């Protein structure tokens, strides 16, 4: 996820997108290999004044509620990249209340592309890691456009089923 990327959607749409992406990830897990956990990358490299929206706190609260109530054991690891300083301060306040197993899953990395790659390479195969993080995956993923295409595809298939 790239919280700093432009997202013109409403708070409700942003939360729905989170659920959609989680469900899509779960459906793509290799059941035969018993893959049940996810690795998240939250990249704040582009986080700036345009990313701060009036609904940010609402989206964060709703997202946290959905994650803890509906996906409590899905997180394998979470890498938080280039976060603003106040995220670290908030973490210092919140982390004492988290289970030790949960705290171990959260990794903070800031710095150059090489430093980020060093922090990610043991957890994520470089063929699956975007080039921007030092991997070899050349695919440019635009989550908002992908989400819109998927919704349109689902709407058209629903219409076909209803006729």
C-alpha positions as CSV (number, residue, x, y, z in Angstrom):
1,X,0.0,0.0,0.0
2,X,1.1,3.5,-0.7
3,X,-0.8,5.8,1.6
4,X,0.9,8.8,0.0
5,X,-0.5,8.1,-3.4
6,X,-3.4,10.2,-4.7
7,X,-6.7,8.6,-3.8
8,X,-9.8,10.7,-4.7
9,X,-12.2,8.1,-3.2
10,X,-14.5,8.7,-0.1
11,X,-13.6,7.2,3.3
12,X,-16.1,4.4,2.7
13,X,-14.6,3.6,-0.7
14,X,-11.1,3.5,0.8
15,X,-12.2,1.0,3.5
16,X,-14.1,-1.1,1.0
17,X,-10.9,-1.1,-1.1
18,X,-8.9,-2.4,1.8
19,X,-11.4,-5.3,2.3
20,X,-11.4,-6.0,-1.4
21,X,-7.6,-6.2,-1.6
22,X,-7.5,-8.4,1.5
23,X,-10.1,-10.8,0.1
24,X,-8.3,-10.8,-3.3
25,X,-5.0,-11.6,-1.5
26,X,-6.7,-14.4,0.5
27,X,-8.2,-15.9,-2.7
28,X,-4.8,-16.0,-4.3
29,X,-3.0,-17.8,-1.5
30,X,-1.6,-21.2,-2.3
31,X,-3.9,-23.5,-0.3
32,X,-1.8,-26.6,-1.2
33,X,1.3,-25.0,0.4
34,X,-0.9,-23.9,3.4
35,X,-0.1,-20.2,2.8
36,X,-2.4,-18.3,5.2
37,X,-0.5,-15.2,6.1
38,X,0.2,-11.9,4.3
39,X,3.2,-9.7,4.0
40,X,2.3,-6.0,3.8
41,X,4.4,-3.1,2.6
42,X,3.2,0.3,3.7
43,X,5.3,2.8,1.7
44,X,5.1,6.4,2.9
45,X,7.7,7.7,0.5
46,X,5.2,9.9,-1.2
47,X,3.3,10.9,2.0
48,X,3.0,14.6,2.1
49,X,0.4,17.4,2.4
50,X,-1.7,16.1,-0.5
51,X,-2.0,12.7,1.2
52,X,-3.4,14.1,4.4
53,X,-7.1,14.2,4.0
54,X,-9.9,15.1,6.4
55,X,-11.0,11.5,6.5
56,X,-7.6,10.0,7.3
57,X,-8.4,9.3,11.0
58,X,-11.8,7.9,10.2
59,X,-10.3,5.5,7.6
60,X,-7.5,4.5,10.0
61,X,-10.0,3.7,12.8
62,X,-12.3,1.7,10.5
63,X,-9.5,-0.1,8.9
64,X,-8.0,-1.1,12.3
65,X,-11.4,-2.3,13.5
66,X,-11.9,-4.4,10.4
67,X,-8.4,-5.9,10.5
68,X,-8.5,-6.8,14.2
69,X,-12.1,-8.1,14.1
70,X,-12.1,-10.0,10.7
71,X,-8.4,-10.7,9.8
72,X,-6.7,-11.2,13.2
73,X,-4.3,-14.0,12.2
74,X,-3.6,-13.0,8.5
75,X,-0.6,-10.8,9.1
76,X,2.7,-12.5,8.7
77,X,4.8,-9.4,8.6
78,X,4.4,-5.7,7.9
79,X,7.1,-3.4,6.6
80,X,6.6,0.3,7.2
81,X,8.8,2.3,4.8
82,X,9.9,5.9,5.1
83,X,7.2,6.8,7.6
84,X,6.9,10.3,9.0
85,X,8.5,10.9,12.4
86,X,5.2,11.1,14.2
87,X,4.3,7.5,13.2
88,X,7.3,6.3,15.2
89,X,6.2,8.5,18.2
90,X,2.7,7.0,17.9
91,X,4.2,3.5,17.8
92,X,6.1,4.2,21.0
93,X,2.8,4.9,22.7
94,X,0.8,2.0,21.1
95,X,3.3,-0.8,21.0
96,X,3.3,-1.5,24.8
97,X,-0.3,-2.5,24.5
98,X,0.3,-5.0,21.7
99,X,1.0,-8.7,22.1
100,X,4.7,-9.5,21.7
101,X,3.9,-11.7,18.7
102,X,2.2,-8.8,17.0
103,X,5.1,-6.4,17.7
104,X,7.6,-8.9,16.2
105,X,5.7,-8.7,12.9
106,X,6.1,-4.9,12.4
107,X,9.4,-3.7,10.8
108,X,10.3,0.0,10.3
109,X,12.7,0.8,7.5
110,X,13.8,4.2,6.3
111,X,16.5,5.2,3.9
112,X,17.9,4.4,0.5
113,X,16.6,1.8,-2.0
114,X,19.5,-0.4,-1.0
115,X,18.7,-0.1,2.7
116,X,15.0,-0.9,2.0
117,X,16.0,-3.9,-0.1
118,X,18.3,-5.2,2.6
119,X,15.3,-5.1,5.0
120,X,12.9,-6.8,2.6
121,X,15.0,-9.4,0.8
122,X,14.9,-12.1,3.5
123,X,11.1,-11.9,3.7
124,X,10.1,-11.3,0.0
125,X,11.6,-13.0,-3.1
126,X,13.1,-10.3,-5.3
127,X,11.1,-11.6,-8.3
128,X,7.9,-10.5,-6.4
129,X,9.3,-7.2,-5.1
130,X,8.8,-4.1,-7.2
131,X,11.9,-2.6,-8.8
132,X,11.5,0.6,-6.7
133,X,12.3,-1.5,-3.6
134,X,15.3,-3.3,-5.3
135,X,13.4,-6.3,-6.7
136,X,13.1,-7.4,-10.3
137,X,9.3,-7.1,-10.7
138,X,8.8,-4.6,-13.5
139,X,5.0,-4.5,-13.1
140,X,3.7,-1.0,-12.4
141,X,0.7,-1.5,-10.1
142,X,-1.9,1.2,-9.8
143,X,-4.3,0.0,-7.1
144,X,-7.0,2.6,-7.7
145,X,-7.2,1.8,-11.4
146,X,-7.1,-1.9,-10.8
147,X,-9.9,-1.6,-8.2
148,X,-12.1,0.3,-10.6
149,X,-11.5,-2.2,-13.4
150,X,-12.3,-5.1,-11.1
151,X,-15.6,-3.4,-9.9
152,X,-16.7,-2.7,-13.5
153,X,-15.9,-6.4,-14.4
154,X,-17.9,-7.6,-11.4
155,X,-20.8,-5.3,-12.2
156,X,-20.9,-6.5,-15.8
157,X,-20.8,-10.2,-14.7
158,X,-23.5,-9.6,-12.2
159,X,-25.7,-8.1,-14.9
160,X,-25.1,-11.2,-17.1
161,X,-26.1,-13.5,-14.2
162,X,-29.2,-11.5,-13.6
163,X,-30.4,-11.6,-17.2
